[in-house]
Amino acid sequence: MNKITQLFSLLIPAFLFISVFASPSDAIFFQTGDSLVIPKEKIINETAAISGSSLTINSNINGDLFCAGQSIVINGNIKGDVICVGQNIKVNGTVDGNIRAAGQTIEIFGQVTRNLSVASQQLVLGPKSQIKGDVFFGVQNVELGGVIGRDLAGAGESITLTGSLLRNAVVTGTNLSIIETGKIGGNLDYYMEKTATASIDEKNVKGNILRHDIVAPSKPALDRQMAGLTSTAIILKTIFGILSFGLLGLAIVYFDRKNTKRKISSIINKPLVTGFIGLAVLITAPLAFIIILATVVGIPLAFIVMFVYIIALITASLYPSAIYGKLFFEKILQKTKTSLYSQMFLGVILLGLVSIIPVIGWIIAFASFCMGLGASLVSMLPEKTEA
């Protein structure tokens, strides 16, 4: 029965992982190669994942498109989202969804029915392009033609608007130009350094135009501000981390008390052994993931293994924390009858505070982490039964 329970504890996370990343039709069209051309005659009725050095996608896709390559051209119509990473990306077809892209140069000449989000060196919206939703960008050089149906928000060094924006714009840049053909139907808020200039004609903006000057603080003042912010951020981060980790520990005790006790027992009985096992797992697990991934056939197994490994990394320090909490109750507070919940929560607080101490605290935290990771692996092994 224990083996069946452990098997389901692995299969359930794996099922959730696959459910998140799989398409609703439970099918994925996958193709990779050096230079790929997907012909127009081929209709893809599922999520498509395509990669290669040079990609030309002429077919229509009734699902999401995930693509990666050096040069990507999308001529077909996509009834779903497009998520692409590449050096040069050009979209000539219609995308009935969102586009999220990152690359060196991204060009949009077709129609996008929802939002466009881009991170690149150059973004070009062609004169006949149409983005019906919002446009978000972080780009060095931006040329905005065509029609943008909602709002525009982003930052870039050079921003040029030659097309029409139906609503509001909030941008940050060094050079901002609205050409004679450019129109903004709402308000324009732009952020620039005090010495920078913008080329804007009021007749091209229907709403209000508001400039926000960016004033860089002097170095001493900036250093003081950063020092104060850093100290506050560290304190808040520590408090939030300890509390959230403590709540995670309580949840694990509630939902998996038996395995939690088993892992704690493994650490108490053989702390050195579990510590060395954890260190070995920490080093070898990523290598095992890469080896399994390289077999292609084992790709699903590789992601399941990595998923379980990540969960083990997140929860590893909880089990030694429960031991520290128990010792504190028994040795310091002289309380022998305490619940596993209180031991876990107090232990997380103690380990969190100790881990802040330079060198010694770091060593204790790392040793605790390794023991917890080793205990997690040991708990997956079948229990020894006496004959």
Secondary structure, DSSP 8 states (H G I E B T S, - for coil): -HHHHHHHHHHHHHHHHHHHHS-TTS-EEEEEEEEEEE-TT--B-SEEEEEEEEEEE-S-BSS-EEEEEEEEEE-S-BSS-EEEEEEEEEE-SEESS-EEEEEEEEEE-SEESS-EEEEEEEEEE-TT-EE-S-EEEEEEEEEE-SEE-S-EEEEEEEEEE-SEESS-EEEEEEEEEE-TT-EESS-EEEEEETT--EE--GGGBSS-EEEEEE----HHHHHHHHHHHHHHHHHHHHHHHHHHHHHHHHHHHHH-HHHHHHHHHHHHH-HHHHHHHHHHHHHHHHHHHHHHHHTSTTHHHHHHHHHHHHHHHHHTTHHHHHHHHHHIIIIIS------HHHHHHHHHHHHHHHTTSTTHHHHHHHHHHHHHHHHHHHHHS------
